[in-house]
């Protein structure tokens, strides 16, 4: 998939910075309820290589239906420590 190849070729921090700038441009100025949620991508692992599933903590603007940001964490139990980094 071409889009996947392009995204994988970008440095992670560069993609993150661009994504944050794009989201800031779409965000409304009115206050919104922000929900924090952790998810595990069960297919994002490779047991033969010792890679664990990907755990992400997301900040979701409820009214705007927009993900404001995401932070990866090592394990599901580390979501609490990922939240301050996300915010």
PDB file of N, CA, C and O in Angstrom:
ATOM      1  N   UNK A   1       0.841  -1.176   0.000  1.00  0.00           N
ATOM      2  CA  UNK A   1       0.000   0.000   0.000  1.00  0.00           C
ATOM      3  C   UNK A   1       0.888   1.241   0.000  1.00  0.00           C
ATOM      4  O   UNK A   1       1.774   1.372   0.845  1.00  0.00           O
ATOM      5  N   UNK A   2       0.655   2.147  -0.940  1.00  0.00           N
ATOM      6  CA  UNK A   2       1.504   3.320  -1.112  1.00  0.00           C
ATOM      7  C   UNK A   2       1.488   4.243   0.096  1.00  0.00           C
ATOM      8  O   UNK A   2       2.544   4.701   0.533  1.00  0.00           O
ATOM      9  N   UNK A   3       0.311   4.525   0.642  1.00  0.00           N
ATOM     10  CA  UNK A   3       0.224   5.412   1.804  1.00  0.00           C
ATOM     11  C   UNK A   3       0.993   4.826   2.985  1.00  0.00           C
ATOM     12  O   UNK A   3       1.692   5.552   3.693  1.00  0.00           O
ATOM     13  N   UNK A   4       0.870   3.542   3.196  1.00  0.00           N
ATOM     14  CA  UNK A   4       1.602   2.879   4.272  1.00  0.00           C
ATOM     15  C   UNK A   4       3.109   3.020   4.068  1.00  0.00           C
ATOM     16  O   UNK A   4       3.839   3.266   5.028  1.00  0.00           O
ATOM     17  N   UNK A   5       3.579   2.868   2.842  1.00  0.00           N
ATOM     18  CA  UNK A   5       5.005   3.005   2.542  1.00  0.00           C
ATOM     19  C   UNK A   5       5.493   4.422   2.830  1.00  0.00           C
ATOM     20  O   UNK A   5       6.576   4.604   3.386  1.00  0.00           O
ATOM     21  N   UNK A   6       4.705   5.421   2.456  1.00  0.00           N
ATOM     22  CA  UNK A   6       5.079   6.818   2.693  1.00  0.00           C
ATOM     23  C   UNK A   6       5.151   7.101   4.189  1.00  0.00           C
ATOM     24  O   UNK A   6       6.125   7.684   4.665  1.00  0.00           O
ATOM     25  N   UNK A   7       4.132   6.694   4.926  1.00  0.00           N
ATOM     26  CA  UNK A   7       4.106   6.949   6.370  1.00  0.00           C
ATOM     27  C   UNK A   7       5.263   6.229   7.060  1.00  0.00           C
ATOM     28  O   UNK A   7       5.893   6.793   7.955  1.00  0.00           O
ATOM     29  N   UNK A   8       5.548   5.001   6.658  1.00  0.00           N
ATOM     30  CA  UNK A   8       6.654   4.257   7.263  1.00  0.00           C
ATOM     31  C   UNK A   8       8.012   4.863   6.944  1.00  0.00           C
ATOM     32  O   UNK A   8       8.959   4.686   7.710  1.00  0.00           O
ATOM     33  N   UNK A   9       8.125   5.573   5.829  1.00  0.00           N
ATOM     34  CA  UNK A   9       9.393   6.190   5.453  1.00  0.00           C
ATOM     35  C   UNK A   9       9.666   7.473   6.235  1.00  0.00           C
ATOM     36  O   UNK A   9      10.814   7.911   6.315  1.00  0.00           O
ATOM     37  N   UNK A  10       8.635   8.078   6.809  1.00  0.00           N
ATOM     38  CA  UNK A  10       8.802   9.321   7.562  1.00  0.00           C
ATOM     39  C   UNK A  10       9.334   9.047   8.958  1.00  0.00           C
ATOM     40  O   UNK A  10       8.966   8.051   9.581  1.00  0.00           O
ATOM     41  N   UNK A  11      10.205   9.930   9.457  1.00  0.00           N
ATOM     42  CA  UNK A  11      10.597   9.812  10.867  1.00  0.00           C
ATOM     43  C   UNK A  11       9.358  10.001  11.750  1.00  0.00           C
ATOM     44  O   UNK A  11       8.532  10.872  11.481  1.00  0.00           O
ATOM     45  N   UNK A  12       9.230   9.199  12.787  1.00  0.00           N
ATOM     46  CA  UNK A  12       8.029   9.214  13.637  1.00  0.00           C
ATOM     47  C   UNK A  12       7.761  10.596  14.220  1.00  0.00           C
ATOM     48  O   UNK A  12       6.610  11.032  14.254  1.00  0.00           O
ATOM     49  N   UNK A  13       8.796  11.293  14.679  1.00  0.00           N
ATOM     50  CA  UNK A  13       8.591  12.608  15.294  1.00  0.00           C
ATOM     51  C   UNK A  13       8.133  13.631  14.258  1.00  0.00           C
ATOM     52  O   UNK A  13       7.309  14.490  14.571  1.00  0.00           O
ATOM     53  N   UNK A  14       8.642  13.559  13.051  1.00  0.00           N
ATOM     54  CA  UNK A  14       8.216  14.463  11.979  1.00  0.00           C
ATOM     55  C   UNK A  14       6.741  14.260  11.667  1.00  0.00           C
ATOM     56  O   UNK A  14       5.988  15.226  11.547  1.00  0.00           O
ATOM     57  N   UNK A  15       6.329  13.003  11.537  1.00  0.00           N
ATOM     58  CA  UNK A  15       4.921  12.710  11.275  1.00  0.00           C
ATOM     59  C   UNK A  15       4.053  13.206  12.423  1.00  0.00           C
ATOM     60  O   UNK A  15       2.998  13.797  12.190  1.00  0.00           O
ATOM     61  N   UNK A  16       4.484  12.972  13.660  1.00  0.00           N
ATOM     62  CA  UNK A  16       3.725  13.407  14.832  1.00  0.00           C
ATOM     63  C   UNK A  16       3.572  14.925  14.855  1.00  0.00           C
ATOM     64  O   UNK A  16       2.480  15.434  15.108  1.00  0.00           O
ATOM     65  N   UNK A  17       4.655  15.647  14.594  1.00  0.00           N
ATOM     66  CA  UNK A  17       4.594  17.115  14.580  1.00  0.00           C
ATOM     67  C   UNK A  17       3.643  17.625  13.504  1.00  0.00           C
ATOM     68  O   UNK A  17       2.866  18.547  13.752  1.00  0.00           O
ATOM     69  N   UNK A  18       3.695  17.042  12.322  1.00  0.00           N
ATOM     70  CA  UNK A  18       2.794  17.443  11.235  1.00  0.00           C
ATOM     71  C   UNK A  18       1.345  17.128  11.581  1.00  0.00           C
ATOM     72  O   UNK A  18       0.450  17.930  11.313  1.00  0.00           O
ATOM     73  N   UNK A  19       1.114  15.964  12.175  1.00  0.00           N
ATOM     74  CA  UNK A  19      -0.238  15.575  12.569  1.00  0.00           C
ATOM     75  C   UNK A  19      -0.799  16.544  13.605  1.00  0.00           C
ATOM     76  O   UNK A  19      -1.956  16.955  13.510  1.00  0.00           O
ATOM     77  N   UNK A  20       0.013  16.908  14.590  1.00  0.00           N
ATOM     78  CA  UNK A  20      -0.430  17.843  15.632  1.00  0.00           C
ATOM     79  C   UNK A  20      -0.772  19.193  15.020  1.00  0.00           C
ATOM     80  O   UNK A  20      -1.786  19.790  15.382  1.00  0.00           O
ATOM     81  N   UNK A  21       0.049  19.685  14.105  1.00  0.00           N
ATOM     82  CA  UNK A  21      -0.244  20.967  13.445  1.00  0.00           C
ATOM     83  C   UNK A  21      -1.535  20.893  12.643  1.00  0.00           C
ATOM     84  O   UNK A  21      -2.321  21.841  12.646  1.00  0.00           O
ATOM     85  N   UNK A  22      -1.759  19.787  11.962  1.00  0.00           N
ATOM     86  CA  UNK A  22      -2.981  19.613  11.176  1.00  0.00           C
ATOM     87  C   UNK A  22      -4.208  19.597  12.083  1.00  0.00           C
ATOM     88  O   UNK A  22      -5.209  20.250  11.789  1.00  0.00           O
ATOM     89  N   UNK A  23      -4.132  18.851  13.186  1.00  0.00           N
ATOM     90  CA  UNK A  23      -5.254  18.774  14.126  1.00  0.00           C
ATOM     91  C   UNK A  23      -5.532  20.138  14.738  1.00  0.00           C
ATOM     92  O   UNK A  23      -6.693  20.519  14.886  1.00  0.00           O
ATOM     93  N   UNK A  24      -4.487  20.881  15.096  1.00  0.00           N
ATOM     94  CA  UNK A  24      -4.686  22.222  15.664  1.00  0.00           C
ATOM     95  C   UNK A  24      -5.445  23.125  14.704  1.00  0.00           C
ATOM     96  O   UNK A  24      -6.242  23.957  15.137  1.00  0.00           O
ATOM     97  N   UNK A  25      -5.206  22.972  13.405  1.00  0.00           N
ATOM     98  CA  UNK A  25      -5.916  23.774  12.418  1.00  0.00           C
ATOM     99  C   UNK A  25      -7.384  23.410  12.290  1.00  0.00           C
ATOM    100  O   UNK A  25      -8.191  24.245  11.883  1.00  0.00           O
ATOM    101  N   UNK A  26      -7.744  22.186  12.625  1.00  0.00           N
ATOM    102  CA  UNK A  26      -9.132  21.731  12.521  1.00  0.00           C
ATOM    103  C   UNK A  26      -9.920  21.948  13.810  1.00  0.00           C
ATOM    104  O   UNK A  26     -11.151  21.959  13.802  1.00  0.00           O
ATOM    105  N   UNK A  27      -9.205  22.118  14.905  1.00  0.00           N
ATOM    106  CA  UNK A  27      -9.833  22.207  16.213  1.00  0.00           C
ATOM    107  C   UNK A  27     -10.594  23.520  16.363  1.00  0.00           C
ATOM    108  O   UNK A  27     -10.123  24.579  15.947  1.00  0.00           O
ATOM    109  N   UNK A  28     -11.773  23.432  16.962  1.00  0.00           N
ATOM    110  CA  UNK A  28     -12.567  24.622  17.249  1.00  0.00           C
ATOM    111  C   UNK A  28     -12.059  25.261  18.534  1.00  0.00           C
ATOM    112  O   UNK A  28     -11.433  24.602  19.363  1.00  0.00           O
ATOM    113  N   UNK A  29     -12.339  26.569  18.692  1.00  0.00           N
ATOM    114  CA  UNK A  29     -11.885  27.285  19.881  1.00  0.00           C
ATOM    115  C   UNK A  29     -12.744  27.009  21.106  1.00  0.00           C
ATOM    116  O   UNK A  29     -12.272  27.152  22.234  1.00  0.00           O
ATOM    117  N   UNK A  30     -14.008  26.613  20.900  1.00  0.00           N
ATOM    118  CA  UNK A  30     -14.896  26.365  22.032  1.00  0.00           C
ATOM    119  C   UNK A  30     -14.398  25.172  22.836  1.00  0.00           C
ATOM    120  O   UNK A  30     -13.904  24.197  22.270  1.00  0.00           O
ATOM    121  N   UNK A  31     -14.532  25.253  24.172  1.00  0.00           N
ATOM    122  CA  UNK A  31     -14.121  24.110  25.001  1.00  0.00           C
ATOM    123  C   UNK A  31     -14.902  22.853  24.634  1.00  0.00           C
ATOM    124  O   UNK A  31     -16.048  22.924  24.190  1.00  0.00           O
ATOM    125  N   UNK A  32     -14.278  21.731  24.822  1.00  0.00           N
ATOM    126  CA  UNK A  32     -14.883  20.449  24.493  1.00  0.00           C
ATOM    127  C   UNK A  32     -14.507  19.450  25.580  1.00  0.00           C
ATOM    128  O   UNK A  32     -13.521  19.635  26.293  1.00  0.00           O
ATOM    129  N   UNK A  33     -15.286  18.410  25.697  1.00  0.00           N
ATOM    130  CA  UNK A  33     -14.956  17.321  26.609  1.00  0.00           C
ATOM    131  C   UNK A  33     -13.907  16.457  25.926  1.00  0.00           C
ATOM    132  O   UNK A  33     -14.078  16.043  24.779  1.00  0.00           O
ATOM    133  N   UNK A  34     -12.824  16.190  26.639  1.00  0.00           N
ATOM    134  CA  UNK A  34     -11.758  15.351  26.099  1.00  0.00           C
ATOM    135  C   UNK A  34     -11.753  14.032  26.862  1.00  0.00           C
ATOM    136  O   UNK A  34     -11.587  14.007  28.081  1.00  0.00           O
ATOM    137  N   UNK A  35     -11.934  12.953  26.137  1.00  0.00           N
ATOM    138  CA  UNK A  35     -11.909  11.614  26.727  1.00  0.00           C
ATOM    139  C   UNK A  35     -10.534  11.001  26.490  1.00  0.00           C
ATOM    140  O   UNK A  35      -9.963  11.125  25.407  1.00  0.00           O
ATOM    141  N   UNK A  36     -10.015  10.341  27.512  1.00  0.00           N
ATOM    142  CA  UNK A  36      -8.745   9.633  27.407  1.00  0.00           C
ATOM    143  C   UNK A  36      -9.058   8.142  27.360  1.00  0.00           C
ATOM    144  O   UNK A  36      -9.780   7.628  28.214  1.00  0.00           O
ATOM    145  N   UNK A  37      -8.516   7.453  26.364  1.00  0.00           N
ATOM    146  CA  UNK A  37      -8.837   6.041  26.198  1.00  0.00           C
ATOM    147  C   UNK A  37      -7.601   5.278  25.736  1.00  0.00           C
ATOM    148  O   UNK A  37      -6.836   5.761  24.901  1.00  0.00           O
ATOM    149  N   UNK A  38      -7.420   4.104  26.278  1.00  0.00           N
ATOM    150  CA  UNK A  38      -6.318   3.243  25.871  1.00  0.00           C
ATOM    151  C   UNK A  38      -6.824   2.083  25.041  1.00  0.00           C
ATOM    152  O   UNK A  38      -7.873   1.510  25.335  1.00  0.00           O
ATOM    153  N   UNK A  39      -6.091   1.743  24.021  1.00  0.00           N
ATOM    154  CA  UNK A  39      -6.460   0.629  23.140  1.00  0.00           C
ATOM    155  C   UNK A  39      -5.218  -0.203  22.831  1.00  0.00           C
ATOM    156  O   UNK A  39      -4.097   0.303  22.807  1.00  0.00           O
ATOM    157  N   UNK A  40      -5.448  -1.479  22.597  1.00  0.00           N
ATOM    158  CA  UNK A  40      -4.392  -2.384  22.172  1.00  0.00           C
ATOM    159  C   UNK A  40      -4.716  -2.872  20.771  1.00  0.00           C
ATOM    160  O   UNK A  40      -5.808  -3.380  20.516  1.00  0.00           O
ATOM    161  N   UNK A  41      -3.767  -2.713  19.870  1.00  0.00           N
ATOM    162  CA  UNK A  41      -3.920  -3.205  18.503  1.00  0.00           C
ATOM    163  C   UNK A  41      -3.396  -4.636  18.477  1.00  0.00           C
ATOM    164  O   UNK A  41      -2.192  -4.870  18.365  1.00  0.00           O
ATOM    165  N   UNK A  42      -4.297  -5.562  18.579  1.00  0.00           N
ATOM    166  CA  UNK A  42      -3.928  -6.973  18.736  1.00  0.00           C
ATOM    167  C   UNK A  42      -3.125  -7.523  17.552  1.00  0.00           C
ATOM    168  O   UNK A  42      -2.317  -8.434  17.735  1.00  0.00           O
ATOM    169  N   UNK A  43      -3.327  -7.000  16.366  1.00  0.00           N
ATOM    170  CA  UNK A  43      -2.621  -7.514  15.187  1.00  0.00           C
ATOM    171  C   UNK A  43      -1.273  -6.831  14.972  1.00  0.00           C
ATOM    172  O   UNK A  43      -0.522  -7.211  14.073  1.00  0.00           O
ATOM    173  N   UNK A  44      -0.963  -5.830  15.785  1.00  0.00           N
ATOM    174  CA  UNK A  44       0.280  -5.077  15.603  1.00  0.00           C
ATOM    175  C   UNK A  44       1.408  -5.696  16.432  1.00  0.00           C
ATOM    176  O   UNK A  44       2.023  -5.020  17.257  1.00  0.00           O
ATOM    177  N   UNK A  45       1.669  -6.964  16.211  1.00  0.00           N
ATOM    178  CA  UNK A  45       2.763  -7.625  16.909  1.00  0.00           C
ATOM    179  C   UNK A  45       3.304  -8.760  16.044  1.00  0.00           C
ATOM    180  O   UNK A  45       2.694  -9.180  15.061  1.00  0.00           O
ATOM    181  N   UNK A  46       4.455  -9.227  16.449  1.00  0.00           N
ATOM    182  CA  UNK A  46       5.067 -10.348  15.749  1.00  0.00           C
ATOM    183  C   UNK A  46       5.718 -11.229  16.809  1.00  0.00           C
ATOM    184  O   UNK A  46       6.821 -10.942  17.274  1.00  0.00           O
ATOM    185  N   UNK A  47       5.043 -12.281  17.181  1.00  0.00           N
ATOM    186  CA  UNK A  47       5.538 -13.151  18.259  1.00  0.00           C
ATOM    187  C   UNK A  47       6.878 -13.783  17.911  1.00  0.00           C
ATOM    188  O   UNK A  47       7.728 -13.952  18.785  1.00  0.00           O
ATOM    189  N   UNK A  48       7.073 -14.132  16.652  1.00  0.00           N
ATOM    190  CA  UNK A  48       8.336 -14.776  16.267  1.00  0.00           C
ATOM    191  C   UNK A  48       9.526 -13.833  16.441  1.00  0.00           C
ATOM    192  O   UNK A  48      10.651 -14.288  16.648  1.00  0.00           O
ATOM    193  N   UNK A  49       9.286 -12.533  16.359  1.00  0.00           N
ATOM    194  CA  UNK A  49      10.346 -11.537  16.566  1.00  0.00           C
ATOM    195  C   UNK A  49      10.332 -10.963  17.978  1.00  0.00           C
ATOM    196  O   UNK A  49      11.151 -10.104  18.305  1.00  0.00           O
ATOM    197  N   UNK A  50       9.421 -11.425  18.807  1.00  0.00           N
ATOM    198  CA  UNK A  50       9.340 -10.934  20.183  1.00  0.00           C
ATOM    199  C   UNK A  50       8.713  -9.561  20.313  1.00  0.00           C
ATOM    200  O   UNK A  50       8.922  -8.884  21.319  1.00  0.00           O
ATOM    201  N   UNK A  51       7.944  -9.130  19.312  1.00  0.00           N
ATOM    202  CA  UNK A  51       7.289  -7.821  19.358  1.00  0.00           C
ATOM    203  C   UNK A  51       5.923  -7.968  20.008  1.00  0.00           C
ATOM    204  O   UNK A  51       5.106  -8.788  19.588  1.00  0.00           O
ATOM    205  N   UNK A  52       5.685  -7.160  21.040  1.00  0.00           N
ATOM    206  CA  UNK A  52       4.399  -7.170  21.731  1.00  0.00           C
ATOM    207  C   UNK A  52       3.377  -6.334  20.967  1.00  0.00           C
ATOM    208  O   UNK A  52       3.757  -5.523  20.123  1.00  0.00           O
ATOM    209  N   UNK A  53       2.086  -6.517  21.248  1.00  0.00           N
ATOM    210  CA  UNK A  53       1.055  -5.687  20.609  1.00  0.00           C
ATOM    211  C   UNK A  53       1.263  -4.201  20.922  1.00  0.00           C
ATOM    212  O   UNK A  53       1.813  -3.847  21.965  1.00  0.00           O
ATOM    213  N   UNK A  54       0.821  -3.352  20.017  1.00  0.00           N
ATOM    214  CA  UNK A  54       0.933  -1.908  20.182  1.00  0.00           C
ATOM    215  C   UNK A  54      -0.155  -1.405  21.124  1.00  0.00           C
ATOM    216  O   UNK A  54      -1.336  -1.690  20.924  1.00  0.00           O
ATOM    217  N   UNK A  55       0.244  -0.656  22.151  1.00  0.00           N
ATOM    218  CA  UNK A  55      -0.700  -0.035  23.081  1.00  0.00           C
ATOM    219  C   UNK A  55      -0.660   1.473  22.846  1.00  0.00           C
ATOM    220  O   UNK A  55       0.415   2.071  22.849  1.00  0.00           O
ATOM    221  N   UNK A  56      -1.821   2.089  22.644  1.00  0.00           N
ATOM    222  CA  UNK A  56      -1.920   3.532  22.432  1.00  0.00           C
ATOM    223  C   UNK A  56      -2.903   4.142  23.411  1.00  0.00           C
ATOM    224  O   UNK A  56      -3.940   3.553  23.718  1.00  0.00           O
ATOM    225  N   UNK A  57      -2.567   5.337  23.901  1.00  0.00           N
ATOM    226  CA  UNK A  57      -3.486   6.136  24.695  1.00  0.00           C
ATOM    227  C   UNK A  57      -3.857   7.330  23.823  1.00  0.00           C
ATOM    228  O   UNK A  57      -2.980   8.017  23.300  1.00  0.00           O
ATOM    229  N   UNK A  58      -5.159   7.577  23.667  1.00  0.00           N
ATOM    230  CA  UNK A  58      -5.640   8.645  22.786  1.00  0.00           C
ATOM    231  C   UNK A  58      -6.425   9.681  23.566  1.00  0.00           C
ATOM    232  O   UNK A  58      -7.098   9.370  24.548  1.00  0.00           O
ATOM    233  N   UNK A  59      -6.324  10.933  23.103  1.00  0.00           N
ATOM    234  CA  UNK A  59      -7.169  12.014  23.611  1.00  0.00           C
ATOM    235  C   UNK A  59      -8.191  12.312  22.520  1.00  0.00           C
ATOM    236  O   UNK A  59      -7.818  12.640  21.393  1.00  0.00           O
ATOM    237  N   UNK A  60      -9.482  12.200  22.849  1.00  0.00           N
ATOM    238  CA  UNK A  60     -10.582  12.307  21.894  1.00  0.00           C
ATOM    239  C   UNK A  60     -11.462  13.491  22.258  1.00  0.00           C
ATOM    240  O   UNK A  60     -11.997  13.540  23.365  1.00  0.00           O
ATOM    241  N   UNK A  61     -11.624  14.449  21.350  1.00  0.00           N
ATOM    242  CA  UNK A  61     -12.542  15.575  21.536  1.00  0.00           C
ATOM    243  C   UNK A  61     -13.930  15.095  21.130  1.00  0.00           C
ATOM    244  O   UNK A  61     -14.201  14.876  19.950  1.00  0.00           O
ATOM    245  N   UNK A  62     -14.804  14.934  22.118  1.00  0.00           N
ATOM    246  CA  UNK A  62     -16.094  14.271  21.900  1.00  0.00           C
ATOM    247  C   UNK A  62     -16.985  15.016  20.908  1.00  0.00           C
ATOM    248  O   UNK A  62     -17.459  14.419  19.940  1.00  0.00           O
ATOM    249  N   UNK A  63     -17.219  16.303  21.132  1.00  0.00           N
ATOM    250  CA  UNK A  63     -18.137  17.047  20.269  1.00  0.00           C
ATOM    251  C   UNK A  63     -17.580  17.200  18.855  1.00  0.00           C
ATOM    252  O   UNK A  63     -18.322  17.123  17.875  1.00  0.00           O
ATOM    253  N   UNK A  64     -16.295  17.412  18.761  1.00  0.00           N
ATOM    254  CA  UNK A  64     -15.677  17.619  17.451  1.00  0.00           C
ATOM    255  C   UNK A  64     -15.373  16.303  16.730  1.00  0.00           C
ATOM    256  O   UNK A  64     -15.040  16.296  15.544  1.00  0.00           O
ATOM    257  N   UNK A  65     -15.491  15.199  17.458  1.00  0.00           N
ATOM    258  CA  UNK A  65     -15.222  13.868  16.899  1.00  0.00           C
ATOM    259  C   UNK A  65     -13.841  13.830  16.244  1.00  0.00           C
ATOM    260  O   UNK A  65     -13.688  13.487  15.072  1.00  0.00           O
ATOM    261  N   UNK A  66     -12.844  14.198  17.050  1.00  0.00           N
ATOM    262  CA  UNK A  66     -11.497  14.377  16.541  1.00  0.00           C
ATOM    263  C   UNK A  66     -10.486  13.831  17.544  1.00  0.00           C
ATOM    264  O   UNK A  66     -10.554  14.156  18.730  1.00  0.00           O
ATOM    265  N   UNK A  67      -9.562  13.016  17.086  1.00  0.00           N
ATOM    266  CA  UNK A  67      -8.458  12.570  17.938  1.00  0.00           C
ATOM    267  C   UNK A  67      -7.458  13.714  18.018  1.00  0.00           C
ATOM    268  O   UNK A  67      -6.912  14.149  17.004  1.00  0.00           O
ATOM    269  N   UNK A  68      -7.223  14.195  19.234  1.00  0.00           N
ATOM    270  CA  UNK A  68      -6.305  15.311  19.426  1.00  0.00           C
ATOM    271  C   UNK A  68      -4.852  14.861  19.482  1.00  0.00           C
ATOM    272  O   UNK A  68      -3.942  15.632  19.177  1.00  0.00           O
ATOM    273  N   UNK A  69      -4.643  13.622  19.869  1.00  0.00           N
ATOM    274  CA  UNK A  69      -3.282  13.102  19.938  1.00  0.00           C
ATOM    275  C   UNK A  69      -3.269  11.682  20.446  1.00  0.00           C
ATOM    276  O   UNK A  69      -4.253  11.192  21.001  1.00  0.00           O
ATOM    277  N   UNK A  70      -2.143  11.027  20.250  1.00  0.00           N
ATOM    278  CA  UNK A  70      -1.962   9.653  20.717  1.00  0.00           C
ATOM    279  C   UNK A  70      -0.558   9.512  21.276  1.00  0.00           C
ATOM    280  O   UNK A  70       0.379  10.176  20.832  1.00  0.00           O
ATOM    281  N   UNK A  71      -0.434   8.632  22.260  1.00  0.00           N
ATOM    282  CA  UNK A  71       0.865   8.337  22.854  1.00  0.00           C
ATOM    283  C   UNK A  71       0.999   6.828  22.993  1.00  0.00           C
ATOM    284  O   UNK A  71       0.136   6.177  23.581  1.00  0.00           O
ATOM    285  N   UNK A  72       2.061   6.281  22.462  1.00  0.00           N
ATOM    286  CA  UNK A  72       2.311   4.846  22.612  1.00  0.00           C
ATOM    287  C   UNK A  72       2.855   4.581  24.005  1.00  0.00           C
ATOM    288  O   UNK A  72       3.574   5.405  24.570  1.00  0.00           O
ATOM    289  N   UNK A  73       2.507   3.430  24.548  1.00  0.00           N
ATOM    290  CA  UNK A  73       3.063   3.017  25.835  1.00  0.00           C
ATOM    291  C   UNK A  73       3.485   1.560  25.727  1.00  0.00           C
ATOM    292  O   UNK A  73       2.955   0.801  24.915  1.00  0.00           O
ATOM    293  N   UNK A  74       4.440   1.189  26.553  1.00  0.00           N
ATOM    294  CA  UNK A  74       5.038  -0.141  26.448  1.00  0.00           C
ATOM    295  C   UNK A  74       4.037  -1.250  26.721  1.00  0.00           C
ATOM    296  O   UNK A  74       4.021  -2.259  26.014  1.00  0.00           O
ATOM    297  N   UNK A  75       3.218  -1.078  27.719  1.00  0.00           N
ATOM    298  CA  UNK A  75       2.247  -2.101  28.081  1.00  0.00           C
ATOM    299  C   UNK A  75       0.974  -1.427  28.543  1.00  0.00           C
ATOM    300  O   UNK A  75       0.977  -0.246  28.888  1.00  0.00           O
ATOM    301  N   UNK A  76      -0.107  -2.172  28.549  1.00  0.00           N
ATOM    302  CA  UNK A  76      -1.393  -1.623  28.959  1.00  0.00           C
ATOM    303  C   UNK A  76      -1.321  -1.053  30.372  1.00  0.00           C
ATOM    304  O   UNK A  76      -1.990  -0.062  30.665  1.00  0.00           O
ATOM    305  N   UNK A  77      -0.531  -1.653  31.246  1.00  0.00           N
ATOM    306  CA  UNK A  77      -0.425  -1.178  32.623  1.00  0.00           C
ATOM    307  C   UNK A  77       0.296   0.161  32.727  1.00  0.00           C
ATOM    308  O   UNK A  77       0.230   0.807  33.773  1.00  0.00           O
ATOM    309  N   UNK A  78       0.983   0.594  31.668  1.00  0.00           N
ATOM    310  CA  UNK A  78       1.709   1.866  31.685  1.00  0.00           C
ATOM    311  C   UNK A  78       0.899   3.024  31.117  1.00  0.00           C
ATOM    312  O   UNK A  78       1.453   4.096  30.875  1.00  0.00           O
ATOM    313  N   UNK A  79      -0.398   2.834  30.898  1.00  0.00           N
ATOM    314  CA  UNK A  79      -1.218   3.899  30.327  1.00  0.00           C
ATOM    315  C   UNK A  79      -1.232   5.139  31.215  1.00  0.00           C
ATOM    316  O   UNK A  79      -1.220   6.261  30.708  1.00  0.00           O
ATOM    317  N   UNK A  80      -1.256   4.952  32.527  1.00  0.00           N
ATOM    318  CA  UNK A  80      -1.299   6.090  33.449  1.00  0.00           C
ATOM    319  C   UNK A  80      -0.077   6.981  33.256  1.00  0.00           C
ATOM    320  O   UNK A  80      -0.199   8.205  33.302  1.00  0.00           O
ATOM    321  N   UNK A  81       1.083   6.401  33.043  1.00  0.00           N
ATOM    322  CA  UNK A  81       2.291   7.206  32.854  1.00  0.00           C
ATOM    323  C   UNK A  81       2.328   7.863  31.474  1.00  0.00           C
ATOM    324  O   UNK A  81       3.025   8.861  31.291  1.00  0.00           O
ATOM    325  N   UNK A  82       1.598   7.327  30.510  1.00  0.00           N
ATOM    326  CA  UNK A  82       1.576   7.903  29.160  1.00  0.00           C
ATOM    327  C   UNK A  82       0.647   9.111  29.077  1.00  0.00           C
ATOM    328  O   UNK A  82       0.825   9.964  28.208  1.00  0.00           O
ATOM    329  N   UNK A  83      -0.341   9.197  29.967  1.00  0.00           N
ATOM    330  CA  UNK A  83      -1.328  10.283  29.902  1.00  0.00           C
ATOM    331  C   UNK A  83      -0.687  11.655  30.059  1.00  0.00           C
ATOM    332  O   UNK A  83      -0.983  12.534  29.248  1.00  0.00           O
ATOM    333  N   UNK A  84       0.184  11.904  31.063  1.00  0.00           N
ATOM    334  CA  UNK A  84       0.802  13.238  31.156  1.00  0.00           C
ATOM    335  C   UNK A  84       1.603  13.613  29.911  1.00  0.00           C
ATOM    336  O   UNK A  84       1.607  14.776  29.507  1.00  0.00           O
ATOM    337  N   UNK A  85       2.278  12.642  29.301  1.00  0.00           N
ATOM    338  CA  UNK A  85       3.017  12.920  28.064  1.00  0.00           C
ATOM    339  C   UNK A  85       2.066  13.306  26.936  1.00  0.00           C
ATOM    340  O   UNK A  85       2.382  14.169  26.117  1.00  0.00           O
ATOM    341  N   UNK A  86       0.908  12.668  26.898  1.00  0.00           N
ATOM    342  CA  UNK A  86      -0.093  12.951  25.870  1.00  0.00           C
ATOM    343  C   UNK A  86      -0.660  14.354  26.036  1.00  0.00           C
ATOM    344  O   UNK A  86      -0.810  15.096  25.066  1.00  0.00           O
ATOM    345  N   UNK A  87      -0.971  14.705  27.275  1.00  0.00           N
ATOM    346  CA  UNK A  87      -1.579  16.010  27.534  1.00  0.00           C
ATOM    347  C   UNK A  87      -0.563  17.114  27.383  1.00  0.00           C
ATOM    348  O   UNK A  87      -0.893  18.286  27.563  1.00  0.00           O
TER     349      UNK A  87
END
